[in-house]
Amino acid sequence: IDELLKQADLAMYKSKASGRNTVHFFDPDMEAAVTGRVALETDLREAVHGEQFMLHYQAQVIGENRLSGAEVLLRWQHPRRGWVSPAEFIPVAEETGLILPLGHWVLKTACAQLAAWAARPETAHLTIAVNVSAHQFMQNDFVDQVLAVLERTGANPHKLKLELTESILVGNVQTIIEKMLALKARGVGFSLDDFGTGYSSLSYLRRLPLEQLKIDQSFVRDVLSDPNDAAIARTIVALARNLGLGVIAEGVETEAQRDFLAGSGCHAYQGYLFSRPLPREAFEALALRCLDENSSLAG
């Protein structure tokens, strides 16, 4: 009886998730999905406490090959599952609130890396961009958390860039601006990630103390074949210029894409054309190679 009721329950929740007033028959795949979701959440909690995560670094470049910094990307190597995709575990972390301790760990680890790089001539100039979720940013003590991490690690706040998504704008905009201004006063910069893919208001955009807009890879991917994507990319570049903001394009995979963006006025890039996300040691080797190449060109 209990098993039958559980299966009916799963079918009911499937109907609710589909907008209510619908009928769904139980399917074994439903149970498998729920069981898998529960197992993933359990493993994720263990991973947060056991720090099973690591950061990879994807190069951000200016011009053809001048390395300016990196975006940190979270990776999870499960002891049994192997590498778990962020697309699989980040939504679960958001839903369960685990994104808060996870996001704090990312910030702390990234700032510690900034401090370590500052002591080495080949990496001292590098910036680090850290993605911040809406849940994380809207914490009452978020500003204090960031400042405490900076003080504890000794990282230069001018080398730290926090990437926010447009979803954050559905909150209290005045509170968002106040938090951004408080951190900007200490030297922290802000980039608006995935620009153009979600909710945005030009009036809010004008008020936010941003340094940079980031052209989403969905526009860059077909910028050479889709006139609409090309127009959107050009518009974002022009908008950034008119607002006095920098602009960077993500998902740049070919020289033709880079050339189009450069011709449109965008000279900062991130994507597989330059480097895949790399573990720290491999990224540092890349930084050294870029420094040597640029020194040779300058000579």
C-alpha positions as YAML, in Angstrom:
chain: A
units: angstrom
residues:
- id: 1
  name: ILE
  ca: [0.00, 0.00, 0.00]
- id: 2
  name: ASP
  ca: [2.77, 2.45, 0.94]
- id: 3
  name: GLU
  ca: [4.52, 1.84, -2.36]
- id: 4
  name: LEU
  ca: [1.31, 2.41, -4.33]
- id: 5
  name: LEU
  ca: [0.59, 5.68, -2.49]
- id: 6
  name: LYS
  ca: [4.16, 6.86, -3.06]
- id: 7
  name: GLN
  ca: [3.80, 6.25, -6.79]
- id: 8
  name: ALA
  ca: [0.49, 8.12, -6.87]
- id: 9
  name: ASP
  ca: [2.18, 10.96, -5.00]
- id: 10
  name: LEU
  ca: [4.94, 11.17, -7.59]
- id: 11
  name: ALA
  ca: [2.38, 11.35, -10.40]
- id: 12
  name: MET
  ca: [0.51, 14.09, -8.53]
- id: 13
  name: TYR
  ca: [3.65, 16.20, -8.10]
- id: 14
  name: LYS
  ca: [4.44, 15.74, -11.78]
- id: 15
  name: SER
  ca: [1.00, 17.14, -12.58]
- id: 16
  name: LYS
  ca: [1.54, 20.09, -10.25]
- id: 17
  name: ALA
  ca: [4.94, 20.80, -11.82]
- id: 18
  name: SER
  ca: [3.27, 20.81, -15.25]
- id: 19
  name: GLY
  ca: [0.92, 23.62, -14.26]
- id: 20
  name: ARG
  ca: [-1.86, 21.76, -12.40]
- id: 21
  name: ASN
  ca: [-5.21, 20.67, -13.89]
- id: 22
  name: THR
  ca: [-3.40, 17.91, -15.79]
- id: 23
  name: VAL
  ca: [-3.22, 14.14, -15.49]
- id: 24
  name: HIS
  ca: [-0.04, 12.07, -15.30]
- id: 25
  name: PHE
  ca: [0.29, 8.33, -14.93]
- id: 26
  name: PHE
  ca: [3.07, 7.02, -12.75]
- id: 27
  name: ASP
  ca: [6.17, 6.08, -14.70]
- id: 28
  name: PRO
  ca: [9.16, 4.25, -13.18]
- id: 29
  name: ASP
  ca: [11.38, 6.99, -14.60]
- id: 30
  name: MET
  ca: [9.71, 9.41, -12.16]
- id: 31
  name: GLU
  ca: [10.83, 7.33, -9.22]
- id: 32
  name: ALA
  ca: [14.32, 6.95, -10.65]
- id: 33
  name: ALA
  ca: [14.58, 10.73, -11.10]
- id: 34
  name: VAL
  ca: [13.46, 11.43, -7.53]
- id: 35
  name: THR
  ca: [15.77, 8.77, -6.11]
- id: 36
  name: GLY
  ca: [18.67, 10.17, -8.13]
- id: 37
  name: ARG
  ca: [17.88, 13.71, -7.00]
- id: 38
  name: VAL
  ca: [17.81, 12.67, -3.32]
- id: 39
  name: ALA
  ca: [21.10, 10.79, -3.72]
- id: 40
  name: LEU
  ca: [22.72, 13.77, -5.44]
- id: 41
  name: GLU
  ca: [21.59, 16.12, -2.67]
- id: 42
  name: THR
  ca: [22.97, 13.76, -0.01]
- id: 43
  name: ASP
  ca: [26.30, 13.49, -1.84]
- id: 44
  name: LEU
  ca: [26.40, 17.26, -2.34]
- id: 45
  name: ARG
  ca: [26.01, 17.88, 1.38]
- id: 46
  name: GLU
  ca: [28.87, 15.49, 2.07]
- id: 47
  name: ALA
  ca: [30.97, 17.16, -0.63]
- id: 48
  name: VAL
  ca: [30.46, 20.63, 0.87]
- id: 49
  name: HIS
  ca: [31.53, 19.45, 4.32]
- id: 50
  name: GLY
  ca: [34.37, 17.35, 2.92]
- id: 51
  name: GLU
  ca: [35.53, 20.02, 0.43]
- id: 52
  name: GLN
  ca: [35.52, 17.68, -2.56]
- id: 53
  name: PHE
  ca: [35.56, 20.67, -4.90]
- id: 54
  name: MET
  ca: [38.30, 22.39, -6.82]
- id: 55
  name: LEU
  ca: [38.54, 25.51, -8.94]
- id: 56
  name: HIS
  ca: [39.46, 25.63, -12.60]
- id: 57
  name: TYR
  ca: [40.57, 28.85, -14.24]
- id: 58
  name: GLN
  ca: [39.53, 30.04, -17.71]
- id: 59
  name: ALA
  ca: [41.71, 32.69, -19.28]
- id: 60
  name: GLN
  ca: [40.40, 36.17, -19.99]
- id: 61
  name: VAL
  ca: [42.48, 37.95, -22.61]
- id: 62
  name: ILE
  ca: [42.76, 41.38, -24.17]
- id: 63
  name: GLY
  ca: [43.61, 41.75, -27.84]
- id: 64
  name: GLU
  ca: [45.12, 38.71, -29.48]
- id: 65
  name: ASN
  ca: [46.82, 37.04, -26.55]
- id: 66
  name: ARG
  ca: [47.44, 39.36, -23.59]
- id: 67
  name: LEU
  ca: [46.31, 37.46, -20.51]
- id: 68
  name: SER
  ca: [44.49, 39.79, -18.12]
- id: 69
  name: GLY
  ca: [42.93, 37.37, -15.66]
- id: 70
  name: ALA
  ca: [40.68, 34.37, -15.21]
- id: 71
  name: GLU
  ca: [37.16, 33.39, -14.34]
- id: 72
  name: VAL
  ca: [37.04, 30.71, -11.65]
- id: 73
  name: LEU
  ca: [34.75, 27.77, -12.41]
- id: 74
  name: LEU
  ca: [33.68, 25.23, -9.83]
- id: 75
  name: ARG
  ca: [34.43, 21.55, -10.41]
- id: 76
  name: TRP
  ca: [33.29, 18.56, -8.34]
- id: 77
  name: GLN
  ca: [35.17, 15.29, -8.43]
- id: 78
  name: HIS
  ca: [32.95, 12.78, -6.69]
- id: 79
  name: PRO
  ca: [34.80, 9.81, -5.15]
- id: 80
  name: ARG
  ca: [32.44, 7.36, -6.91]
- id: 81
  name: ARG
  ca: [30.66, 9.29, -9.67]
- id: 82
  name: GLY
  ca: [33.80, 10.96, -11.00]
- id: 83
  name: TRP
  ca: [33.42, 14.47, -12.42]
- id: 84
  name: VAL
  ca: [29.91, 15.83, -11.85]
- id: 85
  name: SER
  ca: [28.76, 18.55, -14.24]
- id: 86
  name: PRO
  ca: [28.02, 21.98, -12.71]
- id: 87
  name: ALA
  ca: [24.81, 21.95, -14.78]
- id: 88
  name: GLU
  ca: [23.74, 18.98, -12.66]
- id: 89
  name: PHE
  ca: [24.76, 20.05, -9.15]
- id: 90
  name: ILE
  ca: [24.49, 23.86, -9.16]
- id: 91
  name: PRO
  ca: [20.66, 23.87, -9.50]
- id: 92
  name: VAL
  ca: [20.47, 21.42, -6.57]
- id: 93
  name: ALA
  ca: [22.79, 23.65, -4.55]
- id: 94
  name: GLU
  ca: [20.54, 26.64, -5.33]
- id: 95
  name: GLU
  ca: [17.35, 24.80, -4.33]
- id: 96
  name: THR
  ca: [18.76, 23.44, -1.07]
- id: 97
  name: GLY
  ca: [20.64, 26.53, 0.11]
- id: 98
  name: LEU
  ca: [23.97, 24.71, -0.17]
- id: 99
  name: ILE
  ca: [24.99, 27.41, -2.64]
- id: 100
  name: LEU
  ca: [25.72, 29.65, 0.36]
- id: 101
  name: PRO
  ca: [28.55, 27.64, 1.95]
- id: 102
  name: LEU
  ca: [29.67, 26.56, -1.51]
- id: 103
  name: GLY
  ca: [29.81, 30.14, -2.80]
- id: 104
  name: HIS
  ca: [31.70, 31.26, 0.30]
- id: 105
  name: TRP
  ca: [34.28, 28.50, -0.25]
- id: 106
  name: VAL
  ca: [34.75, 29.60, -3.87]
- id: 107
  name: LEU
  ca: [35.23, 33.23, -2.83]
- id: 108
  name: LYS
  ca: [37.67, 32.31, -0.06]
- id: 109
  name: THR
  ca: [39.70, 29.99, -2.31]
- id: 110
  name: ALA
  ca: [39.80, 32.49, -5.19]
- id: 111
  name: CYS
  ca: [40.97, 35.32, -2.93]
- id: 112
  name: ALA
  ca: [43.67, 33.11, -1.42]
- id: 113
  name: GLN
  ca: [44.83, 32.39, -4.98]
- id: 114
  name: LEU
  ca: [44.88, 36.11, -5.80]
- id: 115
  name: ALA
  ca: [47.13, 36.72, -2.80]
- id: 116
  name: ALA
  ca: [49.46, 33.90, -3.87]
- id: 117
  name: TRP
  ca: [49.64, 35.21, -7.46]
- id: 118
  name: ALA
  ca: [50.47, 38.72, -6.23]
- id: 119
  name: ALA
  ca: [53.82, 37.41, -5.00]
- id: 120
  name: ARG
  ca: [54.88, 36.13, -8.44]
- id: 121
  name: PRO
  ca: [55.88, 38.49, -11.29]
- id: 122
  name: GLU
  ca: [54.25, 36.38, -14.02]
- id: 123
  name: THR
  ca: [50.86, 36.40, -12.28]
- id: 124
  name: ALA
  ca: [50.85, 39.58, -10.17]
- id: 125
  name: HIS
  ca: [48.83, 41.50, -12.77]
- id: 126
  name: LEU
  ca: [46.04, 38.93, -13.04]
- id: 127
  name: THR
  ca: [42.46, 39.52, -11.93]
- id: 128
  name: ILE
  ca: [40.00, 36.85, -10.83]
- id: 129
  name: ALA
  ca: [36.28, 36.88, -11.64]
- id: 130
  name: VAL
  ca: [33.98, 35.02, -9.24]
- id: 131
  name: ASN
  ca: [30.34, 34.21, -9.98]
- id: 132
  name: VAL
  ca: [27.97, 35.21, -7.18]
- id: 133
  name: SER
  ca: [24.48, 33.73, -7.01]
- id: 134
  name: ALA
  ca: [21.42, 35.86, -6.24]
- id: 135
  name: HIS
  ca: [20.89, 33.90, -3.00]
- id: 136
  name: GLN
  ca: [24.44, 34.63, -1.93]
- id: 137
  name: PHE
  ca: [24.36, 38.31, -2.84]
- id: 138
  name: MET
  ca: [21.05, 38.93, -1.06]
- id: 139
  name: GLN
  ca: [22.36, 37.76, 2.30]
- id: 140
  name: ASN
  ca: [22.20, 40.63, 4.78]
- id: 141
  name: ASP
  ca: [25.87, 40.28, 5.68]
- id: 142
  name: PHE
  ca: [27.21, 39.66, 2.17]
- id: 143
  name: VAL
  ca: [29.34, 42.81, 2.13]
- id: 144
  name: ASP
  ca: [30.87, 41.94, 5.51]
- id: 145
  name: GLN
  ca: [31.57, 38.40, 4.29]
- id: 146
  name: VAL
  ca: [33.48, 39.64, 1.25]
- id: 147
  name: LEU
  ca: [35.47, 42.21, 3.22]
- id: 148
  name: ALA
  ca: [36.33, 39.62, 5.87]
- id: 149
  name: VAL
  ca: [37.60, 37.20, 3.22]
- id: 150
  name: LEU
  ca: [39.70, 39.92, 1.60]
- id: 151
  name: GLU
  ca: [41.23, 40.89, 4.93]
- id: 152
  name: ARG
  ca: [41.87, 37.31, 6.01]
- id: 153
  name: THR
  ca: [43.50, 36.26, 2.72]
- id: 154
  name: GLY
  ca: [45.34, 39.52, 2.03]
- id: 155
  name: ALA
  ca: [43.99, 39.64, -1.53]
- id: 156
  name: ASN
  ca: [44.02, 42.93, -3.40]
- id: 157
  name: PRO
  ca: [40.33, 43.95, -3.78]
- id: 158
  name: HIS
  ca: [41.19, 45.80, -7.01]
- id: 159
  name: LYS
  ca: [42.03, 42.42, -8.57]
- id: 160
  name: LEU
  ca: [38.69, 40.86, -7.58]
- id: 161
  name: LYS
  ca: [35.70, 41.02, -9.92]
- id: 162
  name: LEU
  ca: [32.30, 39.72, -8.85]
- id: 163
  name: GLU
  ca: [30.07, 38.51, -11.68]
- id: 164
  name: LEU
  ca: [26.35, 39.01, -11.14]
- id: 165
  name: THR
  ca: [23.54, 37.75, -13.37]
- id: 166
  name: GLU
  ca: [20.50, 39.73, -14.45]
- id: 167
  name: SER
  ca: [18.30, 37.58, -12.21]
- id: 168
  name: ILE
  ca: [19.58, 39.59, -9.28]
- id: 169
  name: LEU
  ca: [17.70, 42.62, -10.58]
- id: 170
  name: VAL
  ca: [14.34, 41.14, -9.60]
- id: 171
  name: GLY
  ca: [15.22, 41.91, -5.96]
- id: 172
  name: ASN
  ca: [15.32, 45.22, -4.15]
- id: 173
  name: VAL
  ca: [17.39, 47.27, -6.57]
- id: 174
  name: GLN
  ca: [18.23, 49.98, -4.03]
- id: 175
  name: THR
  ca: [19.62, 47.38, -1.63]
- id: 176
  name: ILE
  ca: [21.62, 45.84, -4.47]
- id: 177
  name: ILE
  ca: [23.10, 49.22, -5.38]
- id: 178
  name: GLU
  ca: [24.02, 49.97, -1.77]
- id: 179
  name: LYS
  ca: [25.86, 46.67, -1.42]
- id: 180
  name: MET
  ca: [27.68, 47.19, -4.70]
- id: 181
  name: LEU
  ca: [28.70, 50.72, -3.74]
- id: 182
  name: ALA
  ca: [29.99, 49.55, -0.36]
- id: 183
  name: LEU
  ca: [32.22, 46.95, -2.02]
- id: 184
  name: LYS
  ca: [33.23, 49.23, -4.88]
- id: 185
  name: ALA
  ca: [34.42, 51.78, -2.32]
- id: 186
  name: ARG
  ca: [36.91, 49.13, -1.17]
- id: 187
  name: GLY
  ca: [38.08, 48.46, -4.73]
- id: 188
  name: VAL
  ca: [35.96, 45.43, -5.74]
- id: 189
  name: GLY
  ca: [34.70, 45.49, -9.34]
- id: 190
  name: PHE
  ca: [31.45, 44.16, -10.81]
- id: 191
  name: SER
  ca: [30.58, 42.54, -14.13]
- id: 192
  name: LEU
  ca: [27.05, 41.78, -15.34]
- id: 193
  name: ASP
  ca: [27.21, 38.20, -16.62]
- id: 194
  name: ASP
  ca: [25.12, 36.65, -19.43]
- id: 195
  name: PHE
  ca: [23.93, 40.11, -20.41]
- id: 196
  name: GLY
  ca: [20.86, 40.12, -22.64]
- id: 197
  name: THR
  ca: [19.59, 36.66, -21.73]
- id: 198
  name: GLY
  ca: [17.32, 37.55, -18.82]
- id: 199
  name: TYR
  ca: [15.46, 40.39, -17.20]
- id: 200
  name: SER
  ca: [17.13, 43.75, -17.57]
- id: 201
  name: SER
  ca: [16.08, 47.36, -17.39]
- id: 202
  name: LEU
  ca: [18.17, 50.09, -18.92]
- id: 203
  name: SER
  ca: [17.16, 52.45, -16.12]
- id: 204
  name: TYR
  ca: [18.54, 49.98, -13.55]
- id: 205
  name: LEU
  ca: [21.61, 49.35, -15.67]
- id: 206
  name: ARG
  ca: [22.40, 53.06, -15.62]
- id: 207
  name: ARG
  ca: [22.22, 53.13, -11.82]
- id: 208
  name: LEU
  ca: [24.24, 50.01, -11.07]
- id: 209
  name: PRO
  ca: [27.93, 50.68, -10.29]
- id: 210
  name: LEU
  ca: [29.20, 48.19, -12.86]
- id: 211
  name: GLU
  ca: [32.58, 48.04, -14.54]
- id: 212
  name: GLN
  ca: [31.79, 45.58, -17.29]
- id: 213
  name: LEU
  ca: [29.11, 43.87, -19.36]
- id: 214
  name: LYS
  ca: [29.65, 40.29, -20.47]
- id: 215
  name: ILE
  ca: [28.26, 39.21, -23.86]
- id: 216
  name: ASP
  ca: [26.68, 35.79, -23.40]
- id: 217
  name: GLN
  ca: [28.09, 32.89, -25.39]
- id: 218
  name: SER
  ca: [24.65, 32.20, -26.88]
- id: 219
  name: PHE
  ca: [25.04, 35.40, -28.93]
- id: 220
  name: VAL
  ca: [28.71, 34.83, -29.74]
- id: 221
  name: ARG
  ca: [28.15, 31.25, -30.98]
- id: 222
  name: ASP
  ca: [26.18, 32.28, -34.08]
- id: 223
  name: VAL
  ca: [27.45, 35.82, -34.45]
- id: 224
  name: LEU
  ca: [28.74, 35.05, -37.97]
- id: 225
  name: SER
  ca: [25.64, 33.26, -39.23]
- id: 226
  name: ASP
  ca: [22.71, 34.87, -37.43]
- id: 227
  name: PRO
  ca: [22.10, 38.57, -38.21]
- id: 228
  name: ASN
  ca: [20.05, 38.93, -35.02]
- id: 229
  name: ASP
  ca: [22.88, 37.67, -32.80]
- id: 230
  name: ALA
  ca: [25.32, 39.89, -34.65]
- id: 231
  name: ALA
  ca: [23.07, 42.90, -34.09]
- id: 232
  name: ILE
  ca: [22.67, 42.07, -30.39]
- id: 233
  name: ALA
  ca: [26.44, 41.74, -29.93]
- id: 234
  name: ARG
  ca: [27.05, 45.10, -31.61]
- id: 235
  name: THR
  ca: [24.30, 46.71, -29.54]
- id: 236
  name: ILE
  ca: [25.77, 45.44, -26.26]
- id: 237
  name: VAL
  ca: [29.19, 46.80, -27.23]
- id: 238
  name: ALA
  ca: [27.70, 50.17, -28.16]
- id: 239
  name: LEU
  ca: [25.63, 50.26, -24.96]
- id: 240
  name: ALA
  ca: [28.68, 49.50, -22.83]
- id: 241
  name: ARG
  ca: [30.67, 52.21, -24.57]
- id: 242
  name: ASN
  ca: [27.90, 54.80, -24.07]
- id: 243
  name: LEU
  ca: [27.65, 53.90, -20.38]
- id: 244
  name: GLY
  ca: [31.42, 54.07, -19.92]
- id: 245
  name: LEU
  ca: [31.69, 50.34, -19.22]
- id: 246
  name: GLY
  ca: [34.08, 47.68, -20.37]
- id: 247
  name: VAL
  ca: [32.79, 44.70, -22.33]
- id: 248
  name: ILE
  ca: [34.01, 41.10, -22.60]
- id: 249
  name: ALA
  ca: [32.68, 38.30, -24.80]
- id: 250
  name: GLU
  ca: [32.51, 34.70, -23.55]
- id: 251
  name: GLY
  ca: [32.39, 31.55, -25.65]
- id: 252
  name: VAL
  ca: [34.84, 32.80, -28.29]
- id: 253
  name: GLU
  ca: [35.98, 29.67, -30.13]
- id: 254
  name: THR
  ca: [37.26, 30.85, -33.52]
- id: 255
  name: GLU
  ca: [39.45, 33.60, -34.85]
- id: 256
  name: ALA
  ca: [36.59, 34.70, -37.10]
- id: 257
  name: GLN
  ca: [34.38, 35.29, -34.06]
- id: 258
  name: ARG
  ca: [37.15, 37.26, -32.36]
- id: 259
  name: ASP
  ca: [37.74, 39.34, -35.48]
- id: 260
  name: PHE
  ca: [34.02, 40.16, -35.74]
- id: 261
  name: LEU
  ca: [33.93, 41.22, -32.08]
- id: 262
  name: ALA
  ca: [37.11, 43.28, -32.46]
- id: 263
  name: GLY
  ca: [35.61, 45.00, -35.48]
- id: 264
  name: SER
  ca: [32.54, 45.80, -33.37]
- id: 265
  name: GLY
  ca: [34.67, 47.38, -30.63]
- id: 266
  name: CYS
  ca: [34.99, 44.44, -28.19]
- id: 267
  name: HIS
  ca: [38.63, 43.63, -27.40]
- id: 268
  name: ALA
  ca: [38.34, 41.39, -24.32]
- id: 269
  name: TYR
  ca: [37.53, 37.71, -24.72]
- id: 270
  name: GLN
  ca: [37.09, 34.38, -22.96]
- id: 271
  name: GLY
  ca: [36.67, 31.03, -24.63]
- id: 272
  name: TYR
  ca: [38.21, 27.88, -26.08]
- id: 273
  name: LEU
  ca: [40.10, 29.86, -28.74]
- id: 274
  name: PHE
  ca: [42.42, 30.95, -25.95]
- id: 275
  name: SER
  ca: [42.06, 28.23, -23.33]
- id: 276
  name: ARG
  ca: [39.71, 25.72, -21.80]
- id: 277
  name: PRO
  ca: [39.15, 25.95, -18.03]
- id: 278
  name: LEU
  ca: [42.36, 24.64, -16.46]
- id: 279
  name: PRO
  ca: [43.51, 23.43, -13.05]
- id: 280
  name: ARG
  ca: [45.65, 25.96, -11.22]
- id: 281
  name: GLU
  ca: [49.03, 24.51, -12.20]
- id: 282
  name: ALA
  ca: [48.14, 24.35, -15.90]
- id: 283
  name: PHE
  ca: [46.75, 27.88, -15.84]
- id: 284
  name: GLU
  ca: [49.91, 29.21, -14.21]
- id: 285
  name: ALA
  ca: [51.97, 27.51, -16.94]
- id: 286
  name: LEU
  ca: [49.74, 29.23, -19.52]
- id: 287
  name: ALA
  ca: [50.32, 32.59, -17.82]
- id: 288
  name: LEU
  ca: [54.07, 32.06, -18.01]
- id: 289
  name: ARG
  ca: [53.90, 31.15, -21.70]
- id: 290
  name: CYS
  ca: [51.79, 34.21, -22.50]
- id: 291
  name: LEU
  ca: [54.26, 36.42, -20.63]
- id: 292
  name: ASP
  ca: [57.20, 34.95, -22.55]
- id: 293
  name: GLU
  ca: [55.40, 35.32, -25.91]
- id: 294
  name: ASN
  ca: [54.44, 38.93, -25.24]
- id: 295
  name: SER
  ca: [57.97, 39.72, -24.05]
- id: 296
  name: SER
  ca: [59.36, 38.24, -27.29]
- id: 297
  name: LEU
  ca: [56.96, 40.31, -29.38]
- id: 298
  name: ALA
  ca: [57.85, 43.45, -27.44]
- id: 299
  name: GLY
  ca: [61.55, 42.71, -27.96]
...
